[in-house]
Amino acid sequence: MGHFIADERRRWPAGIIPYEIDAAFTRAGEADDPAEELPAALIRRAIGEWNHKTILRLVPWNGEADYLSFAPTPEVSQSEFVGCNGGRQQILLNLRRARALGSEFGGTALGVVVHEIGHAVGLLHEHQRRDRDDYVTVAWDNVEPRRTCGFCIRVQDAGCAECSLKLGRPVGPYDYDSVMHYFPTQGAVDSARPTLVPRAAGAPDQLPIARGFGRCDGLSQGDIDTIAAVYKER
């Protein structure tokens, strides 16, 4: 199903998440061409994915102390914190670059925005679950050095001494289809070779299995079920 931050204090109270959208995303002419939807519309569509498919509710900010702020960045995307950190916390987006990333993996920028909202509500990367080695093998020799921390379970992995990983807990079975799972070649030095190779879980020789994974078009059923399981615990 999923991978959620272990610190229960990071859940949003009652599953209500106020948000604002930076004015830079609402100005006309921000789309790459007139046929594309404006960034603010794309962000609202990603918010709708969470509101329509999960028990969480992202609502326009009305002065609440803790809230999300969608703001521009030169990078592709980043959620400033995992889960509710307190105060204003940013989801940083460059939607032109997000469109290119989504297209690279057969999706759209929508999946990129949904992914970053996932971090803000408390989800961690699926391929960083503590049981991930039963399901995928990391081809460390093909991982870009600057991306190493995005593949670690522990700071000891692959000699990485720079990670400050948030402790997570697996929720239900491993979900190859999660919007929080990297794609097979994500973070690769050589994009013709994978960074993540799926394994046949439970097989004595752990033979690789031929399948794709990760998604860039919205939430998986596992993502939806994880949110329901975690936020109903309170």
C-alpha positions in Angstrom: 0.0 0.0 0.0 2.4 2.8 1.1 5.1 4.3 3.2 4.2 6.9 5.8 6.3 9.1 8.1 6.5 7.4 11.5 6.2 10.6 13.6 2.5 10.8 14.3 2.8 14.5 15.1 3.3 15.1 11.4 -0.3 14.2 10.5 -2.5 17.1 9.6 -5.2 17.5 12.3 -8.5 16.0 11.2 -7.0 15.5 7.7 -7.7 19.2 6.9 -4.9 20.9 4.9 -5.2 24.6 4.1 -3.3 25.9 1.0 -2.5 28.9 -1.0 -1.3 29.3 -4.6 1.4 31.9 -5.3 0.3 34.7 -7.6 3.1 33.8 -10.0 1.0 30.7 -10.9 -2.1 32.7 -11.6 -0.8 35.2 -14.1 -1.8 34.8 -17.8 1.0 33.7 -20.1 2.6 31.3 -17.6 1.7 28.2 -19.8 4.2 27.1 -22.4 1.6 27.7 -25.1 -2.1 28.9 -25.3 -3.3 25.4 -25.6 -1.9 24.4 -22.2 -3.8 24.9 -18.9 -2.4 27.6 -16.6 -0.2 26.4 -13.7 -2.9 27.4 -11.1 -5.4 25.2 -12.9 -3.0 22.3 -13.0 -2.3 22.7 -9.3 -6.0 22.8 -8.5 -6.5 19.6 -10.6 -3.8 17.8 -8.5 -5.5 19.1 -5.3 -8.8 17.6 -6.7 -7.1 14.2 -7.1 -6.5 14.2 -3.4 -9.9 15.7 -2.4 -11.9 13.4 -4.6 -10.0 10.1 -4.0 -8.9 10.3 -0.3 -10.3 11.2 3.1 -8.1 14.3 3.2 -9.4 17.8 2.5 -7.2 20.5 1.0 -9.0 23.8 1.5 -8.2 27.4 0.6 -6.1 29.0 3.3 -8.1 31.4 5.6 -5.5 32.5 8.1 -4.8 29.1 9.7 -1.4 28.8 11.4 -0.3 25.7 9.5 -0.8 25.6 5.8 0.8 24.7 2.4 2.0 27.3 -0.1 2.5 26.4 -3.7 5.4 28.5 -4.9 7.8 28.6 -8.0 11.3 27.3 -8.1 14.1 26.9 -10.7 14.2 23.2 -9.9 11.7 20.6 -11.0 9.8 20.2 -7.7 10.2 19.8 -4.0 8.1 19.5 -0.9 9.8 21.5 1.8 8.7 19.0 4.6 7.2 15.6 4.9 3.9 15.8 6.8 2.7 18.8 8.8 5.7 20.7 10.0 3.9 23.7 11.5 3.6 27.2 10.0 3.9 28.0 6.3 5.5 25.1 4.4 6.1 25.3 0.7 5.6 22.9 -2.2 8.0 24.3 -4.8 7.2 23.7 -8.5 8.6 24.5 -11.9 5.8 23.3 -14.1 7.6 23.6 -17.4 10.3 21.2 -16.1 7.6 19.1 -14.4 5.9 18.7 -17.8 9.2 17.5 -19.3 9.7 15.0 -16.4 6.2 13.7 -16.7 6.5 13.3 -20.4 9.8 11.4 -20.1 8.0 8.7 -18.1 4.8 8.6 -20.1 2.7 10.9 -17.9 2.1 14.6 -17.3 3.0 17.3 -14.8 -0.1 16.3 -12.9 1.7 13.3 -11.4 4.6 15.4 -10.3 2.3 17.8 -8.4 0.3 14.9 -6.9 3.7 13.3 -5.8 4.8 16.5 -4.0 1.5 16.9 -2.2 2.0 13.3 -1.2 5.1 14.2 0.7 3.4 17.2 2.3 0.6 15.0 3.7 3.2 12.5 5.1 4.0 10.0 2.4 7.6 8.9 1.9 9.0 7.3 -1.3 7.8 3.7 -1.7 11.2 2.4 -2.8 12.7 3.6 0.5 10.6 1.3 2.7 12.6 -0.9 4.9 11.4 -4.0 3.1 12.2 -2.7 -0.4 15.1 -5.1 -1.0 12.5 -7.9 -1.2 10.9 -6.1 -4.2 13.5 -4.0 -6.0 17.3 -4.1 -6.4 19.1 -0.7 -6.6 21.8 -0.5 -9.3 24.0 1.7 -7.3 26.6 2.0 -10.0 24.1 3.7 -12.2 22.7 6.2 -9.6 23.8 9.8 -10.0 25.9 10.6 -7.0 23.8 13.7 -6.1 20.7 11.5 -6.2 22.0 8.8 -3.8 19.9 9.9 -0.8 16.8 9.4 -2.9 17.5 5.7 -2.9 18.7 5.1 0.7 16.8 3.2 3.4 19.6 3.9 6.0 22.6 6.2 5.9 24.7 3.1 5.7 23.4 2.2 2.2 26.0 2.4 -0.5 28.3 4.3 1.8 26.0 7.3 1.9 26.9 9.4 5.0 24.9 12.5 4.1 21.3 11.4 4.4 19.1 12.7 7.1 16.2 10.3 6.3 12.9 10.6 8.0 11.9 7.4 9.8 9.0 5.8 7.9 6.8 2.8 8.5 5.4 0.5 5.7 1.6 0.4 5.5 0.3 -2.8 3.9 2.0 -4.5 1.0 4.6 -3.0 -1.3 3.0 -0.9 -4.1 5.0 -0.8 -7.4 2.2 1.4 -8.8 2.4 4.1 -6.1 2.8 7.7 -7.3 5.5 7.9 -4.6 7.6 5.2 -6.3 10.5 6.2 -8.6 10.4 5.0 -12.2 12.9 2.3 -13.3 15.4 4.7 -14.8 14.9 7.7 -12.5 18.1 9.2 -11.2 20.2 7.3 -13.7 23.7 8.2 -14.9 22.9 6.2 -18.0 19.2 6.5 -18.9 19.4 3.4 -21.1 20.0 1.3 -17.9 17.7 1.0 -14.8 18.4 2.3 -11.3 15.7 0.1 -9.9 15.2 -3.5 -11.0 12.0 -5.3 -9.7 12.5 -8.7 -8.0 10.1 -11.6 -7.7 9.3 -11.3 -4.0 9.5 -14.7 -2.2 11.3 -16.5 -5.0 14.3 -18.5 -3.7 16.6 -17.0 -6.2 14.9 -13.6 -6.4 14.8 -13.6 -10.1 14.1 -10.2 -11.8 10.5 -9.8 -13.1 9.7 -8.0 -16.3 7.4 -5.1 -15.4 7.3 -1.3 -15.2 6.5 0.6 -12.0 5.9 4.1 -10.8 3.1 6.3 -12.2 2.8 9.9 -13.3 -0.9 10.4 -13.7 -2.4 10.3 -10.2 -2.9 8.2 -7.1 -2.8 4.4 -7.0 -5.3 2.4 -5.0 -2.5 1.7 -2.6 -1.9 5.4 -2.1 -5.6 6.0 -1.4 -5.8 3.0 1.0 -2.6 4.1 2.9 -4.1 7.6 3.6 -7.3 6.0 4.8 -5.5 3.6 7.1 -3.2 6.2 8.6 -5.7 9.1 9.1 -8.4 6.8 10.5 -6.0 5.7 13.3 -6.7 8.9 15.3 
